[in-house]
Amino acid sequence: MSVFMIFRIALKALGRNKMRTALTMLGMIIGVAAVITMVALGTGAQTSIESQIQSAGTNMIMVSAGNFSMGGVRQGQGNASTLTPDDAREIARVPGVQYVAAASNTRGQIVAGNQNWNTQVQGTDVDLPLIRSWPTQQGAFFTAQDVATASKVAVLGSVVRDQLFPMPDTNPVGQVIRISHQPFTVVGVMASKGQSGMGQDQDDTILVPYTTVMKKLRGVTFIQQVTVSATSATDTTPTADRIAALLRTRHKIQNGDPDDFMVRTMEEMASVRVQATQTMTALLASIAGVSLLVGGIGIMNIMLVSVTERTREIGLRMAIGARGRDVLLQFLVEAVVLSLFGGSIGIGLGFALSQGVTFWMQWPTAVSANAVAVAFGFAAMTGVFFGFYPARKAAALDPIDALRFE
């Protein structure tokens, strides 16, 4: 019997009971669509993280103060008082360093007229816009003189600007706002930056000189962080190593003792986030894969019922010359057709669901060719695997016993 004839017989047999065939394919459709959608969500999130890291600059290095412990209570990274402005100035002299911006942050209630907003007050230096490729939209960034004199000047993020000055025709530059009850003059507004690689809204902040935060808002002599830009992306890791060696020497840390600071490159941060996303994607895809397994079991169940219902037909075919392998191939083709048709519809549904998630929830999705190939291949293998036993059972029937079957 030709393969074409076997396909015709298989399609005709499936068409006899269209409702049962559709319900059998439903498990495969849902399984493939779930796998495509879950992988698209994970891939989209991973791509978004990588693009955000790239936009921040692959040659960026973050130097943070270490953990602070008191009475057995650990307060986490950035709370130690071991990092000083002098450390930042020495880091600027390290070979391979292009820009340096010390940081001392706090939070406060910001008041402008009858509007107020609670946000992060980010104390930084004049090199930050160069490190982050972050231009001003209105006005200008504060100057080195402002940093040296701890001036009360502020540059607003776009979210803060919208909250404090909701009227679209209002120019905030030159306006006086109050940060923790102290007056600050607005000198500029930053262009919209969006979320960072860590998921934080970079526009919901106010930038002021780090010396102002240290002396007039926090009353401390130390800084929390130093943001560094290496001269090139290829020199990022060696530069980070040189910075770590410098700080160990400056802080008199002996060999074998732990650092009281942390040096991280954006590539390291990106790899951690991407690995976490990949793990979550694999987990979600595995859970969705259970639907494929359930769909395969449904196919096997229906094929077993079909073998029982068509026992006399099988006996008649074998009595007029059909071989066992012809019967085996016929039922195997039926199972594979169910899987592939269901898989094809599931792929289309997966694309639609991915686009729906992007449209309704603003969640980035990306359907990869690998995900489609894996889902479709898994559907085909499911048809073969779960269809083989019913097909083999049909092929093993004795023609005489099959003809006698009621």
Secondary structure by P-SEA (a helix, b strand, c coil): ccaaaaaaaaaaaaaccaaaaaaaaaaaaaaaaaaaaaaaaaaaaaaaaaaaaaaacccbbbbbbcccccccccccccccccccaaaaaaaaacccccbbbbbbbbbbbbbcccbbbbbbbbbbcccccccccccccccccccaaaaaaccccccccaaaaaaaccccccccccbbbbcccbbbbbccccccccccccccccccccccccccccccccccccccbbbbbcccccaaaaaaaaaaaaaaaaaccccccccccccccaaaaaaaaaaaaaaaaaaaaaaaaaaaaaaaaaaaaaaaaaaaaaaaaaaaaaaacccaaaaaaaaaaaaaaaaaaaaaaaaaaaaaaaaaaaaaccbbbbbcaaaaaaaaaaaaaaaaaaaaaaaaaaaaccaaaaaacc
